[in-house]
Amino acid sequence: MSKRFTVGAVATAAVLALTAAGLGVPASAAPTSSRTFTVVAEDGVAAETAVAAIKAAGGTVVSRSDEVGMFQVTSDRADFAAKATAAPALVGAAEQKAIGRKPKLDRVEQEHLNSATRAAAGKAAKKGAKLDPLDEKLWGLKMIGADKARKVEPGDRRVTVGVLDTGVDASNPDIAPNFNWALSRNFAPDLVDIDGPCEVASCLDPVGTDDGGHGTHVAGTIGAAANGFGLSGVAPNVSLVELKGGQDSGYFFLDPVVNALVHAGRSGIDVVNMSFYVDPWLFNCTANPADSPENQASQRATIKAMKRALEFAHNNGVTLVGALGNSNMDLGAPRTDTSSPNYGGDAYPRPIDNNSCWNLPTEGPHVIGVSSVGPSGKKSDFSNYGTEQISVAAPGGWFRDGFGTDTFRTDANMILSTYPKHVLQEEGSVDADGNIVAGFEESVFKQCKANGECGYYTYLQGTSMASPHAAGVAALIVSRHGKPERRGGFGMSPNLVEQHLYRTAAEHACPEPRLQQYRNEGRDETYDAYCAGGVNFNGFYGYGIVDAYAAVKTPLKPNARP
């Protein structure tokens, strides 16, 4: 999970309005005297009853998602949140506050760029089946058998995979052939306080763009085309759908995420990848005594809205795949949270009660939680784990893998995928002329066609990179075992997809000793991780490392158990 690569904020200035089609557009990009809130209705409360309660508390509804009982509201009343929380028809109100712009660079996902002792990565390239020019660097494809799987099932164009992320750069020659313009939407208008100046007058970036880079990297791993150019993804023939629910700066807020999930359910999208957690709380708790009553109410609203949105998507045929997170913790026994809130106030210590606190969306209903492994198959030091939330493991990269060999601390231990040129230029690895800057030749790659059209690629690591490997396998399962549906559609029950994914994963026993330490890799005792469970299911690997080849070769058994 990319929390990865951001610590977020929401600007009070921008208001998200929804058209009937579910497309977010900003009502205003200029600061106002009013504040913006996300309000969630109680279970069983009619939408109009909730709107009436919001008005009575002094709020004005500017957008609504009736399927999940969520409303975006503005109010200039200082006591609006308290009044809304006290209203019997409402769960609570979460205020959206800005604290300024944060850098995009993530210390986990781009560890190789932060390290002063990084070594050359070229010597560590893993040799696999060379399908596209850069595929020899994609050790993850070989680990999960995706290079063999595509000879049986490369993916069906009718199968759609939603990339709920920062956007997708559809101009990349490896993304363009598979990009679905008709279903793609932007639900996250730019917020100037955190994203910087808007690139377009409306502040709503056009579909097919990505000013963060993260979503394009995820999309390439899922479904970059196998076209003899650049590199290929796990499911190179499926359709990629941009669901922009993350800000350019990399933050993910409740309204855009929920609206993206509702759109996915409405539109018949088959698989949605979620490599993030919803800001501003690492864990949302129902009544954490460390939190103020107002913060407790806002977290209850987040929990309610996210669970409803995930249920809605699942019930409408969406297979949900989520990154387990980069906090190197057992999610069944979480540590004290010292990073929240990451906007709207200073972070403070919050002891986490596992029975009443959730990391969302990965701990939400129906989400397939994915941990990260490096090229050696060892759990990445940063990856979250634990028998309570893990489902499967997948290649997510690990810069520090290979201790004692010449691959240790090399870029090639990470995951190479598509990336927007202009983001690489902003990060300083590509110059104004589009050429790779000296010193980055082993971490950034450029491929050009005869007509001058070029694609760019870079390495990242994280459970954000593991999750799309699993999402790609899920898409292959739908492609291989799905059936025609009503109204000319094509798909497969998410429950069957999940069951087949688990059943065909390559079992991986816990390491010995079970208590893994990462001292050789330069990590202290906070990274120590205990692997509980057996060969069939354990806290590091879940049901195993996803196996694309087994998934498409193994017959479907609807009544089988993992």
Backbone torsions as a table, in degrees:
resi	resn	phi	psi	omega
1	MET	NA	136.4	-179.9
2	SER	-81.8	80.4	163.6
3	LYS	-145.4	53.1	-22.1
4	ARG	121.4	-127.1	-167.2
5	PHE	-110.1	9.5	178.3
6	THR	-146.9	160.6	162.7
7	VAL	-132.0	118.4	-158.4
8	GLY	-102.3	172.2	176.1
9	ALA	-152.3	157.9	175.5
10	VAL	-122.9	133.9	178.9
11	ALA	-81.5	137.7	176.6
12	THR	-71.2	-16.7	-172.3
13	ALA	-75.8	-33.4	-172.2
14	ALA	-92.9	136.4	179.4
15	VAL	-117.0	131.3	-180.0
16	LEU	-94.7	117.9	175.8
17	ALA	-108.8	142.3	-177.6
18	LEU	-109.4	132.3	169.4
19	THR	-83.2	175.5	179.6
20	ALA	-62.1	-26.2	-179.1
21	ALA	-82.0	-6.7	177.9
22	GLY	89.4	16.7	-178.4
23	LEU	-90.9	123.3	179.8
24	GLY	-75.8	133.9	173.2
25	VAL	-135.9	143.6	-178.5
26	PRO	-77.8	130.6	176.9
27	ALA	-76.8	-27.9	-179.6
28	SER	-160.7	140.4	176.7
29	ALA	-107.0	-1.4	-177.4
30	ALA	-97.8	148.0	179.5
31	PRO	-60.0	144.7	176.5
32	THR	-129.0	169.7	179.8
33	SER	-82.1	-15.5	-179.1
34	SER	-84.9	163.8	177.4
35	ARG	-110.3	157.2	-177.4
36	THR	-112.0	137.2	-177.3
37	PHE	-132.6	151.3	165.4
38	THR	-102.7	124.2	-177.1
39	VAL	-117.8	137.0	-179.0
40	VAL	-121.8	134.0	179.6
41	ALA	-80.4	153.9	174.4
42	GLU	-68.2	161.4	178.1
43	ASP	-58.9	137.9	175.3
44	GLY	78.3	1.9	-179.0
45	VAL	-88.3	128.3	178.5
46	ALA	-65.5	149.7	-176.9
47	ALA	-58.2	-42.9	-177.6
48	GLU	-68.5	-30.6	175.6
49	THR	-66.8	-41.3	177.7
50	ALA	-64.5	-42.1	178.7
51	VAL	-61.2	-41.2	178.9
52	ALA	-62.7	-40.8	178.7
53	ALA	-65.7	-38.1	177.8
54	ILE	-63.3	-44.5	178.7
55	LYS	-63.1	-40.4	179.9
56	ALA	-64.1	-29.5	178.7
57	ALA	-82.6	-4.7	177.7
58	GLY	99.4	21.8	-178.9
59	GLY	-111.6	159.8	176.5
60	THR	-119.9	123.0	180.0
61	VAL	-77.2	125.7	179.0
62	VAL	-111.7	-15.7	171.7
63	SER	-158.3	158.9	-177.6
64	ARG	-150.4	145.2	173.7
65	SER	-123.6	89.3	-172.6
66	ASP	-63.3	-28.8	-178.5
67	GLU	-60.9	-27.8	-178.3
68	VAL	-120.2	6.4	178.0
69	GLY	63.4	41.5	-178.2
70	MET	-119.3	140.6	-176.5
71	PHE	-135.6	138.6	169.7
72	GLN	-98.7	132.5	-167.2
73	VAL	-134.2	142.9	170.6
74	THR	-113.6	148.2	178.1
75	SER	-158.1	144.6	174.8
76	ASP	-104.8	10.5	179.3
77	ARG	-87.1	130.4	-179.8
78	ALA	-66.3	-25.7	-176.9
79	ASP	-102.2	16.6	-175.3
80	PHE	-60.9	-47.6	-176.5
81	ALA	-59.5	-42.6	-179.9
82	ALA	-64.9	-42.4	179.9
83	LYS	-66.6	-40.2	179.7
84	ALA	-65.5	-41.1	179.8
85	THR	-65.7	-34.1	-179.1
86	ALA	-76.6	-18.0	-177.7
87	ALA	-70.7	128.3	-177.6
88	PRO	-59.6	-27.6	-176.8
89	ALA	-80.5	-9.4	-172.2
90	LEU	-121.3	142.2	175.0
91	VAL	-72.9	-45.9	-179.2
92	GLY	167.0	-179.9	-178.5
93	ALA	-128.9	129.0	177.4
94	ALA	-106.9	116.5	-179.5
95	GLU	-77.0	144.4	176.9
96	GLN	-101.1	115.7	-175.0
97	LYS	-124.1	149.6	178.8
98	ALA	-108.8	144.7	174.9
99	ILE	-130.6	13.0	177.5
100	GLY	106.7	166.8	-174.1
101	ARG	-77.9	142.0	177.3
102	LYS	-115.0	151.4	179.9
103	PRO	-68.8	149.6	178.6
104	LYS	-75.1	-28.5	-174.1
105	LEU	-60.2	126.8	-179.1
106	ASP	-107.0	131.6	-173.7
107	ARG	-70.9	-23.1	177.4
108	VAL	-87.1	-55.8	-173.1
109	GLU	-67.5	-29.9	-180.0
110	GLN	-116.2	40.8	-179.5
111	GLU	-57.0	-35.4	-177.6
112	HIS	-63.8	-27.0	178.6
113	LEU	-83.9	-19.5	-179.3
114	ASN	-90.0	-15.1	-173.2
115	SER	-83.1	129.3	178.2
116	ALA	-79.5	-12.3	-174.9
117	THR	-114.9	21.6	-176.8
118	ARG	-62.8	145.4	179.3
119	ALA	-104.8	166.3	177.3
120	ALA	-63.8	138.2	-174.7
121	ALA	-96.0	-16.5	-172.5
122	GLY	-59.8	-36.4	-177.5
123	LYS	-68.6	-12.9	-174.8
124	ALA	-99.2	6.3	-176.7
125	ALA	-57.5	130.3	-179.1
126	LYS	-87.2	130.5	-176.0
127	LYS	-87.4	120.7	177.7
128	GLY	-133.2	-164.1	179.0
129	ALA	-68.9	120.5	-177.6
130	LYS	-83.9	101.5	-177.8
131	LEU	-102.8	-53.4	169.5
132	ASP	-112.4	162.0	-172.0
133	PRO	-51.9	-37.4	-176.8
134	LEU	-94.9	1.3	-175.6
135	ASP	-65.0	-23.4	178.6
136	GLU	-63.6	-18.7	178.5
137	LYS	-89.5	-5.4	-176.0
138	LEU	-94.8	74.2	179.2
139	TRP	-60.4	-26.6	-179.7
140	GLY	-64.3	-37.2	178.6
141	LEU	-61.0	-42.2	-179.6
142	LYS	-70.8	-38.9	-178.8
143	MET	-58.1	-38.2	-176.9
144	ILE	-99.4	7.5	176.4
145	GLY	71.9	20.7	-179.6
146	ALA	-69.3	-28.3	178.2
147	ASP	-64.8	-34.6	177.5
148	LYS	-83.8	-34.2	-175.0
149	ALA	-60.7	-37.1	-174.5
150	ARG	-68.5	-18.3	175.8
151	LYS	-72.6	-21.3	177.2
152	VAL	-98.7	-45.5	-177.1
153	GLU	-149.7	102.6	179.4
154	PRO	-84.4	-2.9	-176.8
155	GLY	111.2	149.2	-178.0
156	ASP	-106.8	130.9	-178.4
157	ARG	-58.7	-26.1	179.4
158	ARG	-72.2	-16.5	-179.0
159	VAL	-84.6	125.9	-175.7
160	THR	-110.7	134.2	178.3
161	VAL	-118.8	116.9	178.9
162	GLY	-84.0	130.7	177.1
163	VAL	-103.7	93.1	-179.0
164	LEU	-82.8	96.7	-168.3
165	ASP	-160.4	-152.3	-175.5
166	THR	-84.5	3.0	-176.0
167	GLY	123.4	177.8	177.1
168	VAL	-141.1	128.0	178.8
169	ASP	-81.1	95.9	-176.6
170	ALA	-75.8	-4.7	178.0
171	SER	-81.5	-14.7	178.2
172	ASN	-64.5	129.9	-176.8
173	PRO	-60.8	-16.9	176.7
174	ASP	-89.8	-18.3	178.4
175	ILE	-94.3	-38.6	-172.4
176	ALA	-51.8	-44.0	-176.6
177	PRO	-63.8	-23.5	-174.7
178	ASN	-110.7	4.6	-174.2
179	PHE	-80.1	130.3	-179.6
180	ASN	-98.1	99.8	-177.9
181	TRP	-71.2	-33.9	-173.0
182	ALA	-65.1	-37.6	-176.4
183	LEU	-95.2	-14.6	-174.5
184	SER	-71.5	142.5	-179.2
185	ARG	-144.5	154.6	172.2
186	ASN	-111.5	116.4	179.3
187	PHE	-104.9	2.7	-172.4
188	ALA	-127.3	83.8	176.2
189	PRO	-57.6	148.5	177.5
190	ASP	-60.7	138.5	176.5
191	LEU	-113.8	111.5	-167.9
192	VAL	-60.5	-28.6	-178.0
193	ASP	-69.0	-22.3	-178.9
194	ILE	-122.3	-26.6	-177.0
195	ASP	-98.3	-10.4	-174.5
196	GLY	87.0	-176.4	-177.2
197	PRO	-58.0	142.5	178.0
198	CYS	-66.0	139.9	179.0
199	GLU	-79.3	-23.6	178.7
200	VAL	-129.3	159.0	-173.9
201	ALA	-59.0	-35.8	-177.3
202	SER	-78.4	-12.6	-174.4
203	CYS	69.3	5.4	177.3
204	LEU	-105.8	101.3	-177.6
205	ASP	-57.2	142.2	178.7
206	PRO	-61.0	147.7	172.1
207	VAL	-59.0	143.6	-179.0
208	GLY	92.8	10.3	176.8
209	THR	-123.5	159.7	-179.2
210	ASP	-151.8	107.7	179.9
211	ASP	-94.0	4.3	176.4
212	GLY	-106.0	-37.1	179.1
213	GLY	96.9	-32.4	-174.5
214	HIS	-59.9	-45.4	-178.2
215	GLY	-65.3	-36.4	178.7
216	THR	-66.2	-38.6	177.6
217	HIS	-63.1	-45.7	178.3
218	VAL	-60.9	-45.3	-177.7
219	ALA	-61.7	-40.5	-179.7
220	GLY	-63.3	-39.8	177.9
221	THR	-64.4	-39.5	-179.7
222	ILE	-68.1	-52.6	-167.4
223	GLY	-149.8	36.4	171.8
224	ALA	-60.0	139.5	-174.6
225	ALA	-68.4	141.3	172.3
226	ALA	-88.9	84.2	-169.4
227	ASN	-124.0	18.3	-179.3
228	GLY	74.6	13.6	-176.4
229	PHE	-137.0	140.6	174.9
230	GLY	60.8	-117.1	179.7
231	LEU	-140.5	172.7	-178.3
232	SER	-124.8	159.3	-179.4
233	GLY	-98.3	-179.0	-179.4
234	VAL	-63.3	-40.2	-178.6
235	ALA	-124.5	79.7	-166.7
236	PRO	-72.2	-3.3	179.6
237	ASN	-114.8	1.9	-179.7
238	VAL	-80.9	168.3	179.7
239	SER	-94.6	135.2	-179.0
240	LEU	-101.6	129.7	-178.6
241	VAL	-116.8	122.3	175.8
242	GLU	-77.5	122.7	171.6
243	LEU	-120.1	86.1	-174.8
244	LYS	-76.4	99.8	177.6
245	GLY	-115.0	-2.0	178.8
246	GLY	-110.3	147.9	178.5
247	GLN	-72.2	162.8	175.3
248	ASP	-55.5	-35.9	-178.3
249	SER	-77.2	-6.1	173.4
250	GLY	99.8	5.1	179.9
251	TYR	-89.4	150.6	-178.4
252	PHE	-124.4	119.8	-176.8
253	PHE	-111.6	160.2	-170.3
254	LEU	-58.4	-51.1	-175.1
255	ASP	-57.7	-54.1	-178.9
256	PRO	-61.9	-38.6	-178.5
257	VAL	-65.6	-47.6	-180.0
258	VAL	-62.4	-44.2	-179.2
259	ASN	-64.9	-34.4	176.9
260	ALA	-66.2	-42.0	178.8
261	LEU	-66.0	-38.9	177.4
262	VAL	-64.2	-42.4	178.0
263	HIS	-61.9	-41.1	179.0
264	ALA	-59.7	-42.4	178.8
265	GLY	-67.7	-41.9	179.4
266	ARG	-64.3	-34.7	-168.6
267	SER	-93.4	-2.8	178.9
268	GLY	75.6	27.4	177.1
269	ILE	-68.9	138.8	-171.5
270	ASP	-81.9	-43.8	-176.0
271	VAL	-135.6	139.9	173.7
272	VAL	-126.6	127.9	175.9
273	ASN	-97.4	134.9	-178.1
274	MET	-129.6	99.0	-178.7
275	SER	-108.0	69.4	-176.7
276	PHE	-170.2	173.8	161.8
277	TYR	-128.1	156.7	-174.0
278	VAL	-80.3	121.2	178.3
279	ASP	-71.4	156.2	8.6
280	PRO	-102.1	3.8	-173.5
281	TRP	-107.2	125.5	175.2
282	LEU	-60.0	-39.9	172.7
283	PHE	-126.6	129.5	172.9
284	ASN	-94.6	125.8	-175.3
285	CYS	-117.6	148.8	-178.3
286	THR	-73.3	-34.8	-177.4
287	ALA	-160.6	58.8	179.3
288	ASN	-68.4	122.4	-177.3
289	PRO	-62.3	-18.0	177.5
290	ALA	-76.5	-15.9	-176.7
291	ASP	-95.1	152.9	174.3
292	SER	-71.2	159.6	176.9
293	PRO	-55.2	-38.2	179.2
294	GLU	-64.9	-43.2	178.9
295	ASN	-68.8	-34.2	175.4
296	GLN	-61.5	-44.8	-178.9
297	ALA	-64.7	-40.0	-179.2
298	SER	-66.6	-35.7	178.0
299	GLN	-70.4	-37.9	175.9
300	ARG	-62.2	-37.4	177.4
301	ALA	-64.8	-41.3	178.9
302	THR	-63.7	-45.8	179.0
303	ILE	-58.1	-47.8	-177.2
304	LYS	-63.0	-47.3	-176.8
305	ALA	-66.3	-42.0	-178.7
306	MET	-67.1	-43.0	179.9
307	LYS	-63.6	-40.0	178.4
308	ARG	-65.1	-42.0	-178.3
309	ALA	-65.6	-41.9	178.6
310	LEU	-66.1	-40.9	176.8
311	GLU	-62.8	-42.9	-179.4
312	PHE	-61.1	-46.9	-180.0
313	ALA	-61.8	-47.8	-179.6
314	HIS	-59.9	-45.7	-178.3
315	ASN	-66.4	-16.6	178.1
316	ASN	-106.1	22.6	168.9
317	GLY	93.2	12.4	-178.2
318	VAL	-94.7	125.2	170.7
319	THR	-84.0	123.6	-172.8
320	LEU	-104.0	124.9	-179.0
321	VAL	-124.3	130.7	-176.3
322	GLY	-135.8	146.1	176.2
323	ALA	-72.8	138.2	-173.8
324	LEU	-76.6	-22.5	176.2
325	GLY	116.3	156.2	-174.2
326	ASN	-110.4	29.1	-175.8
327	SER	-98.0	11.7	-179.2
328	ASN	41.3	55.2	178.6
329	MET	-138.3	155.3	171.9
330	ASP	-78.5	113.2	-176.9
331	LEU	-68.4	-14.0	174.9
332	GLY	-84.3	-12.9	178.0
333	ALA	-141.9	65.9	-172.5
334	PRO	-66.0	146.2	175.3
335	ARG	-75.4	171.2	172.4
336	THR	-59.9	132.1	179.6
337	ASP	-84.8	118.3	178.8
338	THR	-113.1	7.3	-175.4
339	SER	-105.8	-4.5	-174.4
340	SER	-113.9	150.7	-6.0
341	PRO	-74.4	150.5	179.6
342	ASN	-98.9	11.5	165.5
343	TYR	-157.6	161.2	177.1
344	GLY	78.3	9.7	179.9
345	GLY	158.6	169.9	-179.0
346	ASP	-77.6	143.0	176.6
347	ALA	-66.9	150.4	179.4
348	TYR	-146.5	158.7	-178.4
349	PRO	-65.1	132.3	-179.7
350	ARG	-132.8	99.4	173.0
351	PRO	-57.4	134.9	-174.0
352	ILE	-106.8	119.1	174.8
353	ASP	-86.3	116.0	-174.4
354	ASN	-62.9	-23.7	-177.3
355	ASN	-82.3	-14.7	-175.4
356	SER	-132.9	13.8	-179.3
357	CYS	-130.7	142.0	-177.4
358	TRP	-135.5	138.1	169.0
359	ASN	-91.5	115.6	-172.5
360	LEU	-113.7	138.8	14.1
361	PRO	-91.1	-7.8	-168.4
362	THR	-62.3	-27.4	178.1
363	GLU	-96.7	11.5	177.7
364	GLY	-83.0	172.5	-177.3
365	PRO	-65.8	139.6	172.6
366	HIS	69.8	11.1	-178.8
367	VAL	-91.1	126.8	175.8
368	ILE	-80.8	109.0	-176.0
369	GLY	-87.3	131.7	-172.3
370	VAL	-121.1	126.4	174.0
371	SER	-93.7	169.9	-176.2
372	SER	-112.6	139.0	172.1
373	VAL	-124.2	156.4	175.2
374	GLY	-92.1	-176.6	-178.6
375	PRO	-58.5	-27.8	179.4
376	SER	-76.7	-12.0	-174.5
377	GLY	89.9	-2.7	178.9
378	LYS	-78.6	145.1	177.4
379	LYS	-58.9	129.1	176.6
380	SER	-59.2	139.3	-174.4
381	ASP	-57.9	-33.2	-176.7
382	PHE	-79.9	-17.1	-168.9
383	SER	-70.6	134.2	168.3
384	ASN	-66.3	163.7	-174.6
385	TYR	-159.6	-171.2	175.8
386	GLY	120.7	137.4	-176.2
387	THR	-65.0	-20.9	-176.5
388	GLU	-71.7	-35.8	-172.4
389	GLN	-118.8	-20.2	-175.7
390	ILE	-70.0	147.1	173.7
391	SER	-116.4	-54.8	-179.3
392	VAL	-145.9	170.4	173.8
393	ALA	-115.2	160.5	179.2
394	ALA	-158.8	161.8	178.5
395	PRO	-63.3	117.6	176.9
396	GLY	-120.9	-5.9	-179.6
397	GLY	89.0	154.4	176.4
398	TRP	-161.5	100.4	-177.0
399	PHE	-51.9	-36.0	-174.4
400	ARG	-91.8	9.9	178.7
401	ASP	-68.5	159.0	174.0
402	GLY	83.4	30.1	179.4
403	PHE	-55.5	134.4	-179.7
404	GLY	89.5	-0.8	177.8
405	THR	-123.1	173.5	-179.1
406	ASP	-78.1	-0.2	176.2
407	THR	-90.8	-8.1	-175.9
408	PHE	-60.9	131.9	178.3
409	ARG	56.6	51.1	176.8
410	THR	-123.8	149.4	-177.2
411	ASP	-60.2	-33.3	-176.0
412	ALA	-67.1	-9.1	172.2
413	ASN	-75.3	-8.9	-176.1
414	MET	-98.0	-169.7	-176.4
415	ILE	-107.3	121.2	178.0
416	LEU	-91.0	133.5	177.9
417	SER	-158.6	178.5	-178.0
418	THR	-64.0	151.0	-177.8
419	TYR	-157.4	144.9	-179.5
420	PRO	-70.9	137.3	179.5
421	LYS	-58.9	-45.1	-173.5
422	HIS	-67.2	-27.3	176.4
423	VAL	-71.9	-40.2	175.3
424	LEU	-62.6	-35.4	176.3
425	GLN	-65.6	-42.0	177.3
426	GLU	-63.0	-35.6	-179.0
427	GLU	-81.3	-9.2	173.2
428	GLY	92.3	9.9	-178.9
429	SER	-98.6	-11.3	175.4
430	VAL	-129.6	136.0	-176.1
431	ASP	-85.9	-179.6	-175.4
432	ALA	-62.7	-24.8	179.3
433	ASP	-88.3	1.6	179.4
434	GLY	85.8	14.0	179.7
435	ASN	-98.2	148.1	-179.6
436	ILE	-71.0	131.1	-178.5
437	VAL	-72.6	142.0	179.2
438	ALA	-54.4	134.5	-178.0
439	GLY	100.0	-11.9	-179.4
440	PHE	-113.5	11.7	-174.8
441	GLU	-63.7	-23.6	-179.0
442	GLU	-99.8	0.3	179.4
443	SER	-119.8	-16.3	178.9
444	VAL	-129.8	138.8	-177.4
445	PHE	-130.5	146.3	-179.2
446	LYS	-127.3	129.4	177.2
447	GLN	-125.8	133.0	-178.4
448	CYS	-126.6	147.3	175.2
449	LYS	-89.4	170.6	-179.3
450	ALA	-61.9	-28.5	-179.7
451	ASN	-83.4	3.8	178.1
452	GLY	91.6	-3.5	177.8
453	GLU	-73.2	128.6	-174.0
454	CYS	-124.1	151.5	173.0
455	GLY	-122.3	150.0	-178.9
456	TYR	-122.4	150.5	-172.4
457	TYR	-144.8	143.8	177.1
458	THR	-148.6	168.0	-179.6
459	TYR	-93.7	139.1	167.6
460	LEU	-139.2	165.0	174.7
461	GLN	-138.0	157.7	177.4
462	GLY	144.7	167.0	172.9
463	THR	-65.9	-17.6	172.7
464	SER	-61.9	-28.2	179.6
465	MET	-90.1	-23.9	176.9
466	ALA	-73.9	-44.2	-177.1
467	SER	-55.2	-45.0	179.6
468	PRO	-66.2	-25.3	172.1
469	HIS	-62.3	-43.6	179.0
470	ALA	-68.8	-39.0	178.3
471	ALA	-63.0	-37.7	177.0
472	GLY	-63.2	-40.6	177.2
473	VAL	-65.8	-40.4	177.1
474	ALA	-59.3	-39.7	179.0
475	ALA	-65.9	-36.7	176.1
476	LEU	-66.0	-36.9	178.1
477	ILE	-62.6	-45.8	177.7
478	VAL	-62.6	-41.7	-179.8
479	SER	-61.1	-41.6	-175.2
480	ARG	-80.7	-38.7	-170.2
481	HIS	-116.0	-0.1	179.0
482	GLY	-71.1	168.5	-177.8
483	LYS	-137.1	157.9	175.2
484	PRO	-59.2	143.1	-179.8
485	GLU	-121.4	-178.0	-179.6
486	ARG	-59.9	155.0	176.7
487	ARG	58.4	31.5	175.3
488	GLY	77.9	11.2	-179.0
489	GLY	-82.0	179.7	179.8
490	PHE	-148.1	135.5	-178.8
491	GLY	179.9	-164.8	-175.8
492	MET	-159.9	144.6	179.5
493	SER	-58.2	129.7	177.6
494	PRO	-56.2	-33.4	178.7
495	ASN	-64.3	-39.2	178.4
496	LEU	-70.5	-38.2	177.6
497	VAL	-61.0	-48.0	-179.0
498	GLU	-61.6	-45.8	-179.3
499	GLN	-60.3	-43.7	-178.3
500	HIS	-70.7	-35.9	177.2
501	LEU	-60.3	-45.0	-179.6
502	TYR	-68.5	-43.1	-174.7
503	ARG	-65.9	-31.3	-176.7
504	THR	-98.8	-1.1	177.4
505	ALA	-65.4	148.7	-179.3
506	ALA	-81.0	111.4	-177.9
507	GLU	-57.2	143.0	-178.4
508	HIS	-142.2	115.0	-178.2
509	ALA	-69.2	160.1	173.3
510	CYS	-62.1	148.6	175.7
511	PRO	-71.5	162.6	172.6
512	GLU	-119.1	128.8	-0.3
513	PRO	-69.6	156.1	-178.5
514	ARG	-65.6	-31.2	175.2
515	LEU	-81.9	104.3	-178.8
516	GLN	-89.8	131.1	175.5
517	GLN	-117.0	152.5	-174.9
518	TYR	-122.4	38.8	-178.4
519	ARG	-65.5	-40.3	179.3
520	ASN	-61.2	-27.5	-179.9
521	GLU	-88.7	4.1	176.5
522	GLY	86.9	19.9	-179.0
523	ARG	-105.3	145.7	-179.9
524	ASP	-87.4	-170.8	-173.2
525	GLU	-67.6	-16.3	178.7
526	THR	-67.7	-15.4	177.8
527	TYR	-93.1	-4.5	178.9
528	ASP	-58.1	137.2	-176.1
529	ALA	-139.2	129.2	179.0
530	TYR	-100.3	127.9	180.0
531	CYS	-95.8	111.4	178.0
532	ALA	-100.6	151.8	176.1
533	GLY	110.4	-179.5	-176.5
534	GLY	-107.3	-164.4	-178.4
535	VAL	-67.7	-42.0	-176.9
536	ASN	-66.8	-35.2	-179.0
537	PHE	-155.3	128.2	177.4
538	ASN	-150.4	173.0	-171.5
539	GLY	-72.9	-18.1	178.7
540	PHE	-90.8	-38.9	-171.2
541	TYR	-118.2	-4.4	-176.2
542	GLY	59.5	-129.7	177.4
543	TYR	-79.9	-3.0	177.7
544	GLY	133.7	-178.9	175.5
545	ILE	-82.6	129.6	-175.8
546	VAL	-54.1	143.8	-175.4
547	ASP	-130.8	101.4	-176.9
548	ALA	-64.3	-41.0	-177.1
549	TYR	-65.6	-46.8	177.8
550	ALA	-62.7	-35.0	-177.8
551	ALA	-64.9	-34.7	-179.0
552	VAL	-93.5	-18.4	179.7
553	LYS	-91.2	-27.5	-175.7
554	THR	-82.5	128.9	178.2
555	PRO	-61.7	147.1	178.7
556	LEU	-72.4	134.4	175.5
557	LYS	-123.6	92.6	-173.1
558	PRO	-54.6	-30.0	-176.5
559	ASN	-102.4	7.8	-178.9
560	ALA	-77.1	157.5	174.9
561	ARG	-109.2	153.8	-179.6
562	PRO	-56.5	NA	NA
